[in-house]
Amino acid sequence: MVFSFHQPVRSPYLRTAIVGVSGFAGLTALRLLENHPVFSVTTVCAGSQAGQALHAIWPHLAGIADLTNVVVKPSTGDVLEGHDVVFLATPHDVAAQLAGPLVNQGALVVDLSGGHRLSGAGMIEWYGLTHPHSELLPAIYGLPELVDLREARLIAGPGCYPTATVLGLAPFLDVIDLTSISTVGLSGLSGAGRLATEPFSFVAANENTRVYGSPGHRHTPEIERILGELSQRTQPPIRFTPHVVPQTAGLVATSTADLIAPVDPLQQLRDYYADQPFITVIPSWPETGAVVGSNRAMVHAQVDTRANSLIVSCAIDNTIKGASGQGIQAANAALGLDQTLGLPRVGTYL
């Protein structure tokens, strides 16, 4: 449906707010929700840019009828009161402050930040954040292909690297040595956010690929947490090395692990994801150009017989399947809706 900023919301539409619309994840959520038949965006919020016209923050929205006169509201509890669904595309500490009261008011809250992905101790260690609502931690993990989200009220949206890494490894947890997992991730610049620091500027990043945040990237414990839950075993530390590459969007995560049992990797993937509309098992190594602009994940795996190891690679759009699109998919699942509602399955490619 079209946006309904100036229309009363009646069933079956759900009054929906996006907090953090001035960032890439918030903007992407706004764009995707334009085509959602149930979630009706009635409020958009931001922090320091509250009070501005939406098209002043994002000039490409000027002239769109339902958006022309929209003013961005402050990210406060009173503004958000009464909404059915709230997407938090904010810094981690802001999400931590807002989510608890919204859940208590009966809203479905989807946190696209890292504010609810770990335990209270984990938030302190990896994010430097003493969580104001630690009783909510860790929130249910919003990876719809792997986690039952029915009736969830607070969803911790997975990070982009964990999404691609876990989707690749999950089908093989019974046939690999969990102590041997090593993952290399490569992400486009949009993963650093709109207010990225100098190393992520065009001058620093153009024609330049480099490692960053290693060792100790904050997505590491998130990957370990969900792999441990899926395998029902304690997940030993993984080796995770992220890279930034000179492109706007797209992410590839490639993992290797020692095999402890024989496996037909492509058949294993096909069987595991047989009923998943956004997972495509392909016969060759995935590439970002095929998934950018979509909510799809493309995955491929092979056995390195010489090293008796598994190699599995997954490509996603880091701002869609790695953030806002996955958040919408998770909200669909939590409310018992078709997971594909409002989400693109065909990428832009060009």
N, C-alpha and C positions, 0 to 999 in steps of 0.2 A: 504494500500500500504506500501511498505518498505520505510524507510527513504530516502531522496533524497538530502543529503548534497552535493553530487558531481554531481548532475544532474540539467540541466536547468528545470525550472518549467513552464509548459505550461497548458493552460486551458484543463480540468476543475479543475486542482489542484490549491489550494490557498497557497501562500507562507506564512508559519507560523513560528513564533518565540516563544520560551519559555524563559522567563526571571526568573531566580531563579532556574536553573536546579540543583543546588547543594543541594537543600532542598527536603524534602519528597514530597511535593505537586508538585514541578517541575519535579522530577524524575517520579512520577506517571503519570503526563501528558505526558511525553516522552514515557513511556511504552504503554499507551493507544493509543496514536496517531500513533504508528507503524502500527496499523490495520485500520486506518481511510482512506477511499477511496478518500477524497477530500482535507483534510488538510495535506499539505506536509511540514514537519519540515525541514527548511533550516538553521535555526540559533538557537543556544542555548547560553544563557548568564548567568553570575553570577557576583557577586560583587568582593569580595576579592580573589576569586579563578579563576578569568579571566586569561587567558593565559595558563592554565593547560590543559592537555589532558583530555577529558571526562572520559576515563577509569581510569585515576589516581584519580579522585574524586569518581567514582563508579566502583570499580574493577570488579564487575560482568558483566560489559559491554565489557570487554576486549575480543578481538577475533571476535566480531560481525562485519562483513565486512563493513557495512555502517557507523559504529561508531568508528572503530579502530583509524582513523587518525583525528577525530574531535577535534578541540581545542575550548574551551569555550571562548566566547567573552565578553568584558565588557558590562555592562548594561547601555548603553548610547543611546541617541536619534539618533545619526548618524548611529550607528550599526543597529538600528531597522527601519530606514527609508526604505520605499518601501515594507514593509510586508503587507499582506492582513489581517492577523489575528495575534494578539499578546496575549499570556497568561502571566499574571503577577503573579508569585508565589514568591513574594518578601515581605520584611517588608512594613508596611503600608505607611511610609513616602516616600519610594522609588516609590511605586505604584502611590502615589499622585503626585509626580514630573513627572513621565513618561506618565501617561495616557492622559492628556490633549493634548499635542502636537501630540501624535499618532492619536488620534481621529480627530484632525484638518487635519492630512495628509490623512485621509480616511480609516484608519485601523479599524477593529472591535477589540475592546479591552475588554478582560475578566479579571477582577481583582479578583484574588482568595484571596487577603488579605482583611483586613477591611477598606482599604483606601477610599472607596466610598459608604459605607453602610448607613451612617447617614448624617444629615444636617451639615453645617459648625459649628454651635454651639455644636452639638452632638459630632463631631470629637474632638473639644477642650475639652469637658467635659469628654468623655469616653476614648479617645486615647491620650490626651495631644498634639494634632496635629493641628496647624493652617494651614489649607489646602491651598496650593498655587493656586488651581483652584476651588474655592468654588462655582463658577457658575455651576459646573457639579454635585453638590450635592443636594440631594442624587441621585445616579445613579439608573437606573432601576434595580430592584431586580431580580437576576437570578435564580428564582425557577420556572422551566418551567411548572410544573404541575399546578401552581396557577397564574402565571403572563404571559401576552401576550408579548413575546419578539421579535415579528416580526419587523424587521427594526431597532432594537436597535443597537447603535454603541458603547456604553460604558455600560458594565454589571458589577454590583457589585455582585460577587459570595457570596452566603449566608455562614455563619459560619456553622460548623458541628452541634453544639447543636441547633441553630435555625432551621436548615433543619429538623431534626427529630421532634422537638417540634411542629413546625408549620404544618408539614404534618399530624401529629396526631390530632391537634386541629381544623384545618381549616374546616373540614366537620361539626363541631358541634357548630359553633359560634352563631347560632340562637337559640340554645337550652340550652346554659350554661350561668351562671352568670359570666360576664367578670371580675368582681372584685374578684372572688374566685379562679382564676387559680393558681395552684402551680405545679412546675415541678422539678423533680429530674433527673439529667443527670449523666450517667456513661460513661467514655471514656477511650480507650486504650492510652498507653503512646505516640504513634506517634502523637497524637493531640497536644503535646507540642512542636513539631518541632525537627529538627535534632540537634540543638544546645541547647537542654533543660538544665535547671539549675539542681543543685544537687538534689533537691527534686524529680526530675523525672528520676534520674539515676537508674540503675538496683538495686543497694544495697538499696537505699531508697524506691524503689517502689515494689520490689519483696515481695510477700506474705503480701501486705499492701494495704488497700483501705482507702482513706481519702477524705474529703471535701477540695476543694481549690477555691480560688477566690470568696468566698461568705462572706457577701453580696456584690453586686456591680460588678459582672462579666460583662465584656464589651459586652457580647452577649445579656445581658438583654434588653437594649433599642432596639436592632435589632429585637428581638422577638416581643416586644411591637409595634414597628413601623409597621411590616407587618401584625400582627393580627388586628391592627387598620384599616389599609387600606383594608383588606379583609372584615372586619365586617362593614366598613363605619361608625364606631363609634369611639369615643375616647377610646383607650385601657388604662384602669387603670394599675398601676404598678402590675407586676406579681411577684410571689415568685419563684426564680430560684436558685437551689442548685446543682452545678456540683461536681462530684467526679472523681478522677483518680483511675483506677483499674489496677491490674498487668497483662495486656495483651498488645500485640503490637498494634492491630487494632480493630476496632469495637466500636460502640456507641449505647447506649439505652437511650431514653428520655421517661419518664413516667409522665404524667400529670393527675391531678385530678381537678375537678371543680364541683360546685353545679349545679344541673339541674333546669331549669325554665320551661321545657316542656318535655313531654314524648318522648322517642326515642328508636328505635330498632338500637343499635349501629353498629352491623355488616352490616345490610342492608344499613344504612346511609353511611358507608364507601364504600361499594360495589357500590352504586349508584354514589357517588361523584367521585370515581376514576375508573369508568368503562372503560374508554378509555385510561388509562395511562399505558404505557408498563413497567414502572419501579416500580410501586406500587402494592404490593401484599397484599391483605387482607386475613389473616389467622385465623383459628378457635381457636387458643391458643396464649398464650403470646409469642412475638417474642424473638429471641436470636441472639447474634452477630455471632455465628458460621455459621448461615445459610446465612448471607449476606456478610461476609468478602470476598473480592476479586471480588465483583460485584458492579454494579451501582444501585442495587435494594434497595427499602425500604420495609420492612415488618411491617405491622401495625395490631393491634388488640385492641378492646375496649369492655368494659363491664359496666353495670350499677350496682352500689352498692346500692341496694334498701334500705338497712338499713340506709344509710346516705343520700339517694336521691342525689347521685353524680355520675359523669362520671369518669371512669378511662380509659385512652387511652395510649398505648405504641407503640413506633416506634423504629426499629433497622436499622442501616445503617453501612456501612463501612465509617469511618470518613475521610479517605484520598481519597475515590472515590466519592460516592454520597455526602459526606460531603465536598468535595473540588474539585479535578481535574476532576473527571468523570462528576460531575454536571456542571462544567464549560464548558466542551466539549458538553454536552447535551444542555446547554444554547446557545452556539455558533451555534450548529446545528439549533436550533429553530430560532435564529435571522436571519439566512441566508436562511430560508425556506427549510432546509434539513430534512430528516427523523431524528427524535431525537435520534434514537437508533444507528446511525452510529458510529462505532468504539468503542462501549461500551459493556462490558460484562454483561450478565444477569444471568449467572451461577457463584456462588461463589466457593471458593476453599473447604470449609467445613473442610477439614483436615488441 
